[in-house]
Amino acid sequence: MQLQLQRQPDGNAMTYIDVNISRRLMFAIILTAFTLVAEIIGGVWSNSLALLSDAGHVFLDLFALILSLGAIKLAAQPPGEQHSYGWHRAEVLASLINGLTVFLMAVGILYEGSKRLASPESVQTTPMLVIAVLGLIANLLAAKGLHGHSHDDLNVRSAFLHVLGDAAASVGVIVGALLMRFTGWYQADPIISIAIGLMILTGAWRVLREATHILMEGVPRGMSVEQVAENIRGIEGVLDVHHLNLWSVCSHILALSAHVEIEPAYDGLRSQLLHEIEHELQHKFHISHTTIQFDCSACSGGPLFKDLSHTERQSACSGHGHD
């Protein structure tokens, strides 16, 4: 595994980026392009709506994979004056576009499938079966290459869902080809097309929901503001937490800002307390980008502050009397 070290927007934290992701995406792009050409030729040759529908799916998947690769290249760019977080949000925008295109494609498949279901047409099953098997092999190879990074990167996850959807669709086409070959029931072709459309629709909704949630700066999935606040309150020296904001920069960078009220005895130990809070957030919640402001309301009214204020007033009065 090759890793590239990148500095976070705050200039302190460092993030390791796996440069193999782009290579695996490129491998998936080549395989998907091969599948697209094969399914277009095979769909026209065999008169299979299921195969042509899957070819339309593959075409949009090819676009999605290219978009994902471009987003990863942009996300690797360092922060600048105009983009203090860098280009990490490009990943989320690419996922949003991917989800929208897949959603529209699924609607088109459902429409065409319902038309063919009302008036089924004969299909040449042999070329349909051969092309579907080739497509399945190509999709499985591409999915295997992307699977390792699909759990911690939304952009790769959306690309993985595209490829996985293609693989499942290829299985459906194979089943339909065998069914029509041995039974002559040609309604199986539009039925499989409709099933492919529904499956794609579900995956598109998930990607759209998560990408929109990040763009709306929602609380990351699987955690709550109160849960994080309680963990901070549990650290020795912390009295309370307020004005806590929790959001995602992208799928793998979580950010937090908060006001932390501390005990007066820890007023001189702010650096140590900050380190403990950041360690707790990183260890339990994987929050790597934090902005924390310490408050000590009791400190402003403590004896030292009062003594200094009294001394300043005496000096002011003495000076006034002298003048």
Secondary structure, DSSP 8 states (H G I E B T S, - for coil): --EEEEE-TTSS-EEEEETHHHHHHHHHHHHHHHHHHHHHHHHHHHT-HHHHHHHHHHHHHHHHHHHHHHHHHHHTS---SS-TTTTTHHHHHHHHHHHHHHHHHHHHHHHHHHHHHHS-----HHHHHHHHHHHHHHHHHHHHHHHTTTTT-HHHHHHHHHHHHHHHHHHHHHHHHHHHHHH--TTHHHHHHHHHHHHHHHHHHHHHHHHHHHHTT---TT--HHHHHHHHHTSTTEEEEEEEEEEEEETTEEEEEEEEEE-GGGGGGHHHHHHHHHHHHHHHH-EEEEEEEEE-TTGGGSHHHHHHHHHHHHHHHHHHHH-
